[in-house]
Amino acid sequence: MKLAEMGNLEVPDLLNKGSRTFKGLKVDIGSLTPEQVAGLLHDNPKAMYRPLLTDGKKLVVGFKPDKMQELLA
């Protein structure tokens, strides 16, 4: 199962457009395919929302204490 699918997300939803790393890349996200976004995240992991918490089936992206606690329960 792919990471984005675990969180019911599309690959571009993993991209933190407010991060310094992303801003420094100066790319037009609208012009990228999901595969290109995945490559961008592979090469620039700090451009991804963090933290990522998974149980192998579900994914919580970003700091969301309630959802994190629910996943860990």
Stockholm file with secondary structure:
# STOCKHOLM 1.0

chainA/1-73         MKLAEMGNLEVPDLLNKGSRTFKGLKVDIGSLTPEQVAGLLHDNPKAMYRPLLTDGKKLVVGFKPDKMQELLA
#=GR chainA/1-73 SS CCHHHHTTCCGGGGBCTTSHHHHHHCCCGGGCCHHHHHHHHHHCGGGBCSCEEECSSCEEESSCHHHHHHHHC
#=GC SS_cons        CCHHHHTTCCGGGGBCTTSHHHHHHCCCGGGCCHHHHHHHHHHCGGGBCSCEEECSSCEEESSCHHHHHHHHC
//
